[in-house]
Amino acid sequence: KMSAVSIAAQIATFPLGLLYFHQFPNYFLLSNLLVVPLSFVVLIVGLVVLAVSFVTPIAAALGFCLEMIIRFLNGVVFTLEEFPFSMTENVYITGWQSALLMAIIVFVLALFEHRKFQYMVCTFVAVVAFVALQWAHFFQDVNVQKITVYKVPGHGALDLIDRGKTLFLADSGLLSDVNKIRYRITPNRLIAGVRTEMQTSNIRAFKGGRLILWNGKKILQVTDKDFPWPERLVVDYVVIGNNAVDIGQLAAGIDCKRIILDSSNSFFFASRF
């Protein structure tokens, strides 16, 4: 019965799990055999703690037991998470694809229940639509070259993405902040199908900036006012951070197609610029 409940719950939540968390727990059957009964115990003990909360000694003792049970439950989950191949991660689907997965599940269940050919046809159509959307996503978002300048307040960050690979350039404060990268950078990489970060020698670093040659484009990134301005430099893009540029210096020394102000600049500087 526990296995049947676990499988049913996983099938029902599968499309939304991929949509919102972009991962699938491969050992869900094993983990749920332990987690479901423990969760039931946590629920019952928690209700009892609430019921006797006015009796401090009893509530404290039960609260301690509840804490130990929750710690053990979390330990089980985290231990299973450390197993090899415990997760299929970095799966990206759209809202429409999630809806199609739900429809496929319903059609397959209806096919087993009613044994009518029309449900097989509906399943086939939904699968074809899902695959078509996946191919469209590949050509529009993955099989492309693009420059992304992120809005991470107080930081400068850009990804130079080339068909699933990226060259990531950011300040040291952001590079050391795993949580900001997870929440601010990773979602865009997930959409773009980025799997690996590249290292390149086509970067010339200066005091206060760097010049990047990427896929035939020249990108100048200026991050400090000490940047040694050349007499004349022709580039495709200039990325400015940390309020580093006086517009007169820029106009006198740089010929570019586009100027980009990243989110390390102050609002006043960006507005004035």
Disulfide bonds with the S-S distance in Angstrom:
none
